[in-house]
């Protein structure tokens, strides 16, 4: 996880900063272009320009396909997210992507209900921290550099499958426009319109609350390189502090099962108080529902695939979603090209099933292990706290998971002690 580059290399953000006098050659709305670049049938239309959508657009455009990337928001835009870039996220980024790291994490302070704290450290970096507005913007720029056309300000209202001689899907927007494609990737978030069309269902919905708290430079420096994790008072809940040292701010959040919003809100207020941060005024306070797919939930319908939050793909215990978005988005983009090339309904169905198999064989296995971990954690959170604080193999497993060297599924499969802990906690 590094954001270093050669002295002469420039990131997409650097290119934008060069000045407004040079038009972006990939800008679909460039007034110097005499042709309407939105005409005709697209190979792939991607709905949503978050990590999943940008990854899908990049993967499809990198194969030389005509790709349209739609988003309702202008970039950069704020997203409720801690911004942790773990090993699997780093390994799924486009080639030569430069991470806009705010901090590099080498230490974790664990707490149980605000008490029994212990800080554990790693010589190797555990993971990096980013601001989502910067990170998502760079992903969008990478997709554009690969050849995708970005159009923002588009609120997608639905998608229609067109059979017969058309062999396309039609994406409709609130402003009356429509976009025709041989394949569609829905990556429009956890409240996805495309997900509803596919029939995505969820068996876990959680409420995350977050505050971005600007702090003096000396406070930010005290947090540099270290995060805080608190196992919370509600079943399955926890809180976090992710320092954004480069911008002198702290991302403080909590998450728990949906259904008790007032207690979750109070948990965040109490957590901020315990940390001694109540005297600082947040610049942003936000909330977000995370939705985790049911195991039998579909991942496609006809020429339409879903990825990331739109598919309910995230780690059920930690609710980490960036790596799931990047990985599923890349797969969706690759298989969308195959769907676009399919000539018959049977070929389309086969490629869509292959996409679903790829997701289930990888991310699906990890999600199943995460749900097992969450069930155990909900019942015996103190056992998990004791394990990561006092048992060196448990701490090393935590560290290796965040670094991308292993997964929860591999830990449970390979270590008898992990299976015993999960079994004991689940009783």
N, C-alpha and C positions, 0 to 999 in steps of 0.2 A: 504494500500500500504506500505508494509514493506519488507526489505531485511534482517531482523534479523533472526537468527536461533539458535538452541541449540549450546552450546560450542563445542560439539563433531561432529556437522553436517558438512558435506563437500559438496560444490557445485560441479557440473561437472567440472567447471574450476579448482577448487582445486584438483580434481582427476587428471586432465591432468598435473597440475604443479608438481605432485609427482615425475615425472621423466620419461625419455624416455625408461628406461631399462625394464619397465613392459608393454608388449603389450596390447593394448586395446582389451578386449575379444569380443567386438562388431565390430571390424574393419573388413570390408568385404574383404580387401586386405591383411590380415594377411598372410605372407608367410609360417607360421607354419601350416596353415590349408590345408590339402591335397586335399580337395574337392573344386570345384568352387562354391562358394555360390550364384552365379548369375544364375545357371542352373534352368530349370523348369518353371512352371507357378506360378506367384505370386498371392496372393489374391488381393493385392492392390499395384499399382505403383503410387507414388506421384511425380509429376514433379515440382521442385522448392522447395528450402529449406529455404524460408523466413518464417515469422510468420504464414501465412496461410498453407503452405506446411508442416512445422514442426508440427503444431497443428493437421492437418489431419493425418499425419503419426503416431503421438502419440495416437490419438483416435482409429485408426484402430489396431495398434500394442498392445495397452492395452487390446484389446479383444482377444489376442492370435493369431492374423492372421499374415501371412507371408507378410511383408510390405517392399517395396523397395523405398527409398527416393533418388531422383536424383537431382543434381544441377551442373550447369556449373562452378561455382566458388568454390574455397577453402574458408573455414571459418577459422578465421574471415575475413570479407570484408566490405568495407565502403558502406553505403547506404545514398542517399539523403533523409533525414528525420529529423524532429525536435527531435524525440525521446520522445514525451510526452506519458506517460502511465496513461490514465484516468481510472476512476472506472471500466467501462465495460471491459477494457483490463485486469486489475488486477484480476477481477472476472472470467476471461476466461483462466487463466494460468493453466498449469498442477499442480496437487497436489504437495505440498512441493517445488514448484518452488521458487527460491530465486532471487529476482529482483536485478540486478547490478546497483542500483540507484547512479546516479551522484549528484542528488540534489532532495530536497523535496520542492515543491512550495506551499507557503502560501500567496503570494501577486501577484497582477497583476497591472502593470502600463499601462493604456489605453491612446492612443494618436489618434488624428484625423489629418492626414496629417502632423505629426510632431509637432502639437500644441495641446493646450487645454488638457494637460495631467492631469491625476489623478490616484493615486495609491489606490487600494482597497485591504483590507486584510481579511483573514479568520483564525479563531482560529484552525480549522481543516485543514489538508493538502488537497489542491485542487487536485493535481496529482503529479506524480513523473517523473523524467527525466532520460533517459538512453542514452548511446551510442549504436547505432544499431548494431555495430559489436559485442559487448559484449552480448547484449540482444539476437540477433539471434543465436549466438553460443550456448548460454545456452539452447535455445529452441531446437536446433538440438541435443544437448547432452541429453535432456530430452526424445526426440523421440527415440534415440538410446538405452537409458536405458530401455525404454518400450519394446524394441525388434526390432525396425526398423533397417534396414540395409542401411547405407548411402554410396552412390557412388558419388564422385565429379569429375569435369572435363568432364562432359557429357553434350554436347549441343544437346538438343532434337530438331529434325527437323519436327516431325509430329507424328500422331497416326492413326492407321488403325483399323477399326472395323472388327472383324472376326466372321462371322455368322456360320450357319450350326452346325456341331458337335463340333466346337471349342468353341463357346460361350465365347470368350475372345476378348481383344483388344491388339494390338501390337504397342508399343512405339518405334520409330526409332530414332537413334542418328547419328550425323554427321560423327562419326568415323566408321560407318558401323554396329555397334552393334544394337540389338533389344532386347526388354524386353516384355515378354508376361504376361498379367494380366487379372484376372476376372473383375477387376474394375480399373479405372484410375481417379486420381484427378489432374486436371491442376491448378497449383498455381505458374505459371512461369511469374508473373508480368504483367504489363499493356500492354506490347507488346506481349502477350502470343501466342505461336504457338498452344497450346491446345485450347485457347479461339477462335482462328480463325476456328479451326475444329468444335467447338460447334456452332459457328455463333454468338458470343457475339457482340452486337452493342452498341454504345455510343452516348449520346446526350449532353455531356459536357466534354470538354478536356481543361485542364489548364496547364500552365507552372509554375513550381516552380524552383526558383534559390536559392542557399544556399552557405554560406561561413562558414567554421570552422575556428575560429579566436583564436589562443592561446593568452592569456593575462597574465600579471604579477599577482602574487597571490593576491595583494591588490585590483586589478581591479576585479578579480573573486570574492573576498570576498564581494565587494560592490554590486554584483549582486546576492549573495547567497539567495536562497529561493524566488526569484522574477523574473517573466518573463515580457516581454514588448510586447504589441500588438498595432500595428499602422494600423488604417483604411486608406487604400492607395488611390492614385490619380486615379487609373484605376477602372472601374466598377467591383465590386465584389472582389477587391484586398485587401490584407492586408499583413503586415510584422510582424515578430516575432523575439524576442531574447530569446533563451532558454539557461540558464547557465549550464555548466557542471563543477560544482565547484570542484569535486574531481580530475579532470584532468586539471583544470585552463584554460578552453576554453569557448568560447561563440559560439553557433550555431545561426547565423543570416540569415534569409531568407525572401523571398517574394513570393507571388503567385498571378497570375491573369489569365484571360482567354487567351488561346493560340491565336496567330495571331498578336501580337504586341511585339515581343521578344525584340526589341531594347528599347522600353519604359519600359518594365519589368526589363531589365538589368539596365537601368538608375535609376529606382526606388530603386533597391537594393543598387546601389552606393550612391544615395542621402541619403538613410536610414542609411547606415553605417556612412556617414559623419555627419548626424544629431545627431547620438548617441555618437559622439566623438571617434569612433573606427577606423577611417581611417588611423591612424598612425601605426596600427598593421597589420602585413602581414598574410593573411590567409594561413593555412596549406593545405586546400582543398577548391576548388571552383567547384561546380557541378550544374547540372540541371536535371530536371526530368519532364516528362509529366504524369499527373494524368488523368485517364479516368473514367468517371462515366457512368454506364450502363443506357441505355434506359429502361423504365419500362417494356416493353414487350420483353426484350432481354432474350434469352434462357439461362438456367443454366446447361443444360445437353444435351447429344446426345448419345443415346445407353448406353453403359457401361462407358461413360466418363462424369464426373462432373467437374465443375469449381468453384473456390473459390477465395476470396481476390481480389487483383488487376486484376487477370486474368478474373474474372467475372464482373469487373467494380464496385465492392462493396466498397464504401467509403462514408463518410458524405459529401454531396454536398456543404454545406456552408463553413465549416472549412477545408474541404478536409482531415479530420482525417481518417486514414486508418488502423492503427494498431489494434484497437478494432474490426473493421469489418473483418480484416484478421483472427484474432484469433477465433472469433465467427463462421464465415463461414467455416473456416478450420476445426474446431472441428466437426461441423455438416456434412461437406463433408466426413470426415473420418468415422463417424458413419454410414452414409448412403452408403458409398462405400462398407462397409462390407455387408450391406444388398443387394446391387447390386451384389456383388461377390457371394453371396449365392443363388441368384435368378436363377432358372433353365430354365425358358422360357422367350421369348421376352416380353410377356405381364407382367410377374413379374418384369422384369428389368424396363420396362416403368413405372409401378406403383411405384416402389421405387424411381426412378428418379423424378417422379412428386411429391412424398412426400417430397423429399429434396427441390425441388423448392418451395413448399408450406411453408415449415419451414422457408426458407430464406425470402420469401415475407411477411409472417405474422409477422416477427420480424424486420429484417434489412430493408425490403422493406418499411414498415410503417415509420420507422425513416428516410429513404432517401426521402420519399415524403414530410415529414415535413421540412427536410433540404433544399430541392429545393424551397419550399415556403419561407423559411427564406432567401435564397440566392437572390431570385427575389426581395424581399423587400429591402434587404441590398444594392443591386446594384443601386436601385433608390434613397434611402434615408439613406445613411450610417450615417449621422449626428444624425438621430433619434436613431439609435442603440447606438452610442457613448453616447448621452445624457442619454439614459435609463440606461446603465450599470454604468455610472459615478454618476448619480444623483438620480436614483430611486432604493430604497433599495430592493423592491421585484424583480426587474430585475437583480440586482447583485446577490441576493440569488439564483435565478433561474439559472444563469450562473454557480455559485459555485456548486449547487446541481447537475447540469448536468455533470460537470467535475468529481465530486466525485462519480458519478454512481448512485445517488439516484433518478434521473428522466431523462427524455429524452426530446428533442425538441418536439416530437410528444405529449408527455404528457403535457408539458408546454402549448402548443397551445390549447390542448383539455380542460385543466382544468382551465386556467386563461383567463378571458375575456379581461384583459388588454393586454395580449400577442397577442390575436386575433386582437384586435383593432390596436395595433402597426403594426402588419404585414399588415393589411388591409390599414392603413393610408400610410405606406411606399410604398405599391404597387401601389398607385394611380398615 
